[in-house]
Amino acid sequence: MRPIRAACLGTASALVTLLACAPVAAAAADNDSTHAKGRDRVITLIGRLAQQTRFPVNPGGAPAQGDRTVFRSILFDQADNRVGETDGTCTTTTVDNGGAEECVVTYNLPGGQLAVQGMVFGILNPGPPPSFDNGITGGTGAFDRARGSVHADTIAPGTRRFTIDLDR
């Protein structure tokens, strides 16, 4: 990984430094060597599931359209420092071909929030939860007008790696 090209503090893992130039506890790593523009930022975080509640349409029955899951995960940077949390809800939209959910999620991070939305396919397939890509639809504070995407991979039970690609 290359060091962050931040104009303010130059710390390679301060999330707010990436976007707002404010000193904050370590929050993320920058992998912007993959971006030609030089303005984009990639932030890698680890999410550990803290709470999850399912609201099935058919309690005790087969999965159905309209099943809902509400969750909360704690977010950590690559140095295992707690940097925020993610909260969201997913609604099952189809139970055919492995199933699919539409999810709305908020990433609460130092300096602001990121709003993320999109589909997760293969939710009913056996094995670990599937990887997915969702779109960043906006944000607050340091993430005001943010756009880009979030890629998630399951790396252990109840643990996902989130790669946030901010197009600023």
C-alpha positions in Angstrom: 0.0 0.0 0.0 1.1 3.5 -0.7 0.9 6.2 1.9 -2.0 8.6 1.9 -1.5 11.8 -0.1 -3.4 13.9 2.5 -2.8 17.6 2.4 -3.3 18.2 6.1 -1.8 15.8 8.6 -0.4 13.0 6.4 -1.3 10.2 8.8 -1.9 7.0 6.9 -4.7 5.7 9.0 -6.8 8.7 10.1 -10.2 8.5 8.4 -11.1 12.1 9.0 -7.7 13.2 7.7 -8.7 11.5 4.4 -11.6 13.9 4.0 -11.7 16.6 6.6 -8.0 17.1 7.7 -8.9 16.8 11.4 -6.8 14.8 13.9 -8.7 11.7 15.0 -7.8 8.2 16.2 -6.7 5.8 13.5 -9.5 4.8 11.3 -8.5 3.3 7.9 -5.9 2.5 5.3 -5.6 4.3 2.0 -5.0 2.2 -1.2 -5.4 5.0 -3.7 -2.6 3.6 -5.9 -5.4 2.0 -7.9 -7.0 5.4 -8.8 -5.9 7.4 -11.7 -7.6 10.6 -10.6 -5.6 10.9 -7.4 -8.7 12.3 -5.6 -10.4 9.0 -4.9 -9.9 7.3 -1.6 -10.1 3.6 -0.6 -10.8 2.8 3.0 -10.6 -0.7 4.4 -12.6 -1.5 7.5 -13.4 -4.7 9.4 -17.0 -5.1 10.6 -17.9 -7.5 13.5 -21.5 -8.3 13.9 -22.8 -7.0 17.3 -26.5 -7.5 17.0 -28.9 -9.0 14.5 -32.7 -9.6 14.6 -34.8 -11.3 12.0 -38.4 -10.6 11.3 -39.8 -13.4 9.1 -43.1 -13.1 7.3 -43.7 -16.8 8.0 -42.3 -17.4 11.5 -40.9 -21.0 11.6 -41.7 -21.4 7.9 -39.8 -21.1 4.6 -38.1 -17.8 3.7 -40.5 -15.4 2.0 -40.5 -12.1 0.2 -40.7 -9.4 2.8 -38.6 -11.1 5.4 -36.5 -8.4 7.2 -33.2 -8.4 9.0 -32.0 -5.5 11.2 -28.3 -5.4 12.2 -25.5 -3.5 13.8 -21.8 -4.1 13.4 -18.8 -2.5 15.1 -16.2 -1.2 12.6 -12.4 -1.5 13.1 -9.5 -0.2 11.1 -6.7 -2.6 9.9 -4.8 -2.0 13.2 -7.9 -3.3 15.1 -8.9 0.1 16.5 -12.6 0.7 16.9 -13.6 3.5 14.5 -17.4 3.4 14.2 -20.3 1.2 13.5 -22.7 0.3 10.7 -26.4 0.0 11.2 -29.0 -1.2 8.6 -31.9 -3.2 7.4 -32.3 -5.7 4.6 -35.5 -6.9 3.1 -35.9 -10.1 1.1 -37.1 -9.3 -2.4 -36.9 -12.8 -3.9 -36.5 -16.4 -2.7 -35.8 -17.9 -6.1 -32.3 -18.7 -7.4 -30.6 -18.3 -4.0 -32.6 -15.3 -2.9 -31.9 -11.6 -2.8 -32.2 -8.7 -0.4 -32.3 -5.0 -0.8 -30.3 -3.3 2.0 -30.1 0.2 3.3 -27.1 0.8 5.6 -25.5 3.7 7.4 -21.7 3.7 8.2 -21.2 5.9 11.3 -17.5 7.0 11.2 -15.4 9.8 12.7 -16.4 13.0 11.1 -19.7 11.9 9.6 -21.8 9.2 8.1 -22.0 7.3 4.8 -25.4 6.3 3.3 -25.2 3.0 1.3 -27.8 1.1 -0.5 -28.0 -1.9 -2.8 -28.7 -5.6 -3.5 -27.2 -8.7 -1.9 -27.7 -11.9 -4.0 -27.4 -15.5 -2.9 -28.5 -14.9 0.6 -30.3 -18.3 0.8 -27.4 -20.4 -0.5 -25.6 -22.6 2.0 -22.2 -21.5 3.3 -20.9 -18.1 4.4 -22.8 -14.9 3.5 -22.0 -13.8 -0.1 -19.8 -10.9 -1.1 -21.6 -7.8 -2.4 -21.2 -4.4 -3.9 -23.5 -1.5 -2.9 -23.6 2.1 -3.9 -22.8 5.1 -1.7 -25.8 7.4 -2.0 -24.5 10.3 0.1 -23.2 11.3 3.5 -22.9 13.9 6.2 -20.0 15.9 7.7 -16.7 14.9 6.2 -18.6 12.6 3.8 -21.0 15.3 2.5 -21.9 14.6 -1.1 -19.9 11.4 -1.1 -20.3 8.9 -4.0 -18.7 5.6 -4.7 -19.2 2.0 -3.7 -18.7 -0.4 -0.9 -17.5 -4.0 -1.5 -18.0 -6.5 1.3 -16.4 -9.9 1.8 -17.1 -12.4 4.6 -13.7 -13.2 6.1 -14.8 -15.2 9.2 -18.2 -16.0 10.9 -19.8 -12.7 11.8 -16.9 -10.7 10.3 -16.7 -8.8 7.0 -14.1 -6.7 5.3 -15.6 -3.5 3.8 -13.6 -1.8 1.1 -15.1 1.7 0.7 -14.2 3.4 -2.6 -15.0 7.1 -2.3 -15.2 9.1 -5.5 -14.6 12.6 -4.3 
